[in-house]
Amino acid sequence: MRTDAIPLEEERLSGIQKLDEYPAFHERHRIFPQCFENRGHRRVLDIASGVGVVGRNIRDGYPAELLCNDISETCLQIMKDTGLQTVSFDIDDPENPFPFPEGSFDAVIALAVIEHTINTEYFIREIGRILQPGGYLYISAPNYSGLTYLLPFLLSGKTFHDPLSERDRYEFYAHVRYFTYRTLLEYVSSFQFAPEAVYLPIPQASSRYAALKSRSPLKALAFRRGMQFIYKYFSPRWASEPVICFRKGAGSLRGKPRKAIL
């Protein structure tokens, strides 16, 4: 991760002292642990957990040992105050491997993380190393071919993240990789992972959807119904941030992952 993005992240978290004050809930957070389905995970690592939104959901609704990673002091403190078990290490430093033996976990979560990495190949290989044979990786990245990114880009002619926008400053500096659904699927598969399922979270509980609903319930309903229709009848390539479940050790990309709308 670029070091100049770290102060921007701390700035975004300024004044936040507990999880419920966090202003940027996403639908990707909501679908955990539901997307674990019946895989029976026992030891789970959540990489770059942020303030612990996913961690709290798993802790409160799933019987597994959970470890949450981050390097932000603010995030670590909020997670500790929430009662989550934390560990701090840099996920983007090839000189210092992840501090776990091989096969330490049967599931690793990396939501909206890979786009921040400079040493991306190292990042995926380390996840593969600490996963047990047959273990699972749940991964997501902003899908820049998705409609919520593609339409504004085509209509405005501006980049996906405006460096002069207060809302976009962090993403502009922090995102160093730009994935689409297809490139993420193919890239991770090239490291001996096989895609098993792709989860498409419908608009329901994110901060942005809540804000839209407060301004115009009809627009929010139309948006929700529209995305449900697209997710049901079209490819996941149009979703803004699909969560893909990969299984370790199954070779290269074979067919399409099963689609699940949550």
N, C-alpha and C positions, 0 to 999 in steps of 0.2 A: 504494500500500500504506500502511496506517495506520502511522505512525511508532512508535506504542506497541507494535507487534508485532515490530519489529526486535530490541529487546533480548531478547524472549522466544525468538526464533529463535536468537540467539547463545547463550542459556542452554541451549537444547536441544542445541546442538552442543558445549557445554562438555566438555573432556577428549578430544574426538575430534581426532586428528591425521592420520589417513590414512583413505582411502576404505573399506577393509575393516572399519574399526571402526564404520561408520555403522549405527545400529540400526533404520532405518526404510526398508528396501527394499520396493518395491511391484511388483506384477505389471506395471504400466505401464512400469517400467524394463526388465523382462526382454524385452519383445517388440521392442525395437530392437536391431539394424537390420532384423530379419526383416520388419517391417511396411512397409519401404521397397519390398518386392517387386522389380519390374523397372523401376522408374522412373528409374534411372540418375542419381541426384543427384550433383552435382559440388561444390556449395558449400552448407553447412548451418549454420544458426544455431540453437543451443539456448538459448532464453530462460529466465532464472531456473533455471539448471542445478543449483543446490544444490551437492552435493559432487562431482557429475560421474559419477553412476552410468550414465546414458544415454550421456554423452560417452565414457566408457571403452569401452562396448560398441560404439559406432559406430567409434571409433578402431581398435579391435582387429579389427573384422569387416566394415568397409565402406570402399571406396576413394574417399573424398570429403574435401575440405578442411572442417574443422570448427572452429567458433568457439563458445565457451561463455561465456554472460553470467551475472553475478550482482552483487549489491552487498554481500553479506556478506564481510567480510575473511577470516573462517574458511573459508568455502566457496571463495573465490578461492585461498587458500593451499593448501588440500587439492587442488584441481584442478591448480594449477601443479606441486605435488609429484608428481602422477600423470602429468604430462607433457602435459596438455591446454593448448591455446591459449585464453587467456581475454581477456575485455573487460568492463569494468565501466561500466554506465550505468543510469540510472533509467528503467524501462519505463512509469512512471506519472506523468510530468511533461510536460504539454502545452506548457510553455514551452521545452522542450529535446527536439527530435525525436531519434529513434534516430540514432546517428552513422554512418550509411551512406547512400550515394547510392541513388536509385531502382533497383530491379532488381538489387540486389547478391547475392541468394541465390536458389537454385531450391527450397530447402526451409527451412521454419522449424518448430521444435518448441516447443510451449508446453504443458507438462504440469502440471496442477494449479497454474496461474498466474492465469488470468482471474478466478477467484473472489477473488483478493487485490486486484484493481485498483479504484480509485475512478473513474478516468477511462477507463472501459471502451471507449467508442466510439473515443477517441483511440488506445488500445492496438491495437484491431483494424485501424484505418485505417493506422497506422504499419507493421504487419506487411504489409498489402497494398501499401504504398508500396515497401518494400524487397524484396518478392518480384518475380521476373521474371514476365512474362505467362505464364500456364499453370503457374506454380510451385505448390508444395504446402504446406499448413499442416497439421501434426499437432497436434491440440489435445485436451485433456481437462479435466474438472472433476469434483469429487465430484457424483454423480448422486443428488440427494436424493429421487428417486422410486424408487431402487433398493432391493432387498429388505434389504440390510445396513443401510440408514439408515431405511427406512420401518417395518420391523417393530419395532425398538426404540422408535421414536417413538410408534407406535400403542399398544404394550404399556405403556410407562412414562408417557406423557404429557409427557415432558420434551423440551426442545429437542434439536436434533441434536448440539450440542456444549455440554457442561456447563461453565459458567464456574468451578465450584468443583472440577472434576476436574483433577488435575495433568496427566493425559494429554491433556485436551481444551483446556487453557487457551490454547495457541498458536492452535488453530483458531478458538476463540471470538473472539479479538481480531483475528486476521489475515484471516479470511474476511469479506468485506463484500458479496459477491454469492452468491446461492444459486440455482444452476442445476439443472435436470433435464436428462435426455438430450434431450428434445424442445425445451426452450427454448434450449439451447446450439446444437442443430442449426439452429433457425430464426433465432436471433440472428446467428450467423456468416454464414449464407446471405444475410442482408439486406445484407451488405457486398460483394456481387458475388463470393461464393465459392459453389461448388457441391460438395455432399458426394459423395465418390466411394466411400468405404469406411468401415466402422466395425469396429474391432478389439476383440474381447472376450477379454481375457487370463484363462485359467482359473487357479484357485489352484494354485500350483506352487512358487514360490521366494520369496514375500514373507516379511518378518519375522514378521508375524502368523500366516501359515499355518505357518511353521516352528515357532512357539511352540505352536500348537494341535497340531501333529503330535507334538511332544515330550511334551505332556501326554496325548494320546489319539490314537494312530494311527488307530483305528477312526472316531473323530469326524472327523478330518481327511480320511480317505478318503470318508466319507459326504458331507461338505461339498463336496469336489472333484467327486464324481460328481453331486451335486445341481445344482451350478452348470453343469456340462457339459450336463446335461439341459435346464436352463432356457435356456442360451445357444443350444442347438440348435433348440429347438422354440418359443421365445417371443421377443418383441420385445427389442431391446437396452435398452429403457426400464427393465428390471429389473436390469440390471448395475450394479455399484457405481461403476465409473469407465471407461466405454467411451472408447477413443481414436478420434476421428473424423478422417479424412483429407479435407480440402477442397482443391479446385483453384481457383486464382485466375482470375477473368475469365470464368466460365461462367454468370453471371447469377444469378437467384434460384433458390430451392429447386425441384428438379425430381425428383420421385420419391423413392424410398428408397435410401440408400447400400447397397452390397453388404456383407453381413455375413461376417466372417472370425473364426473361433475359433482362438486361438493358445495 
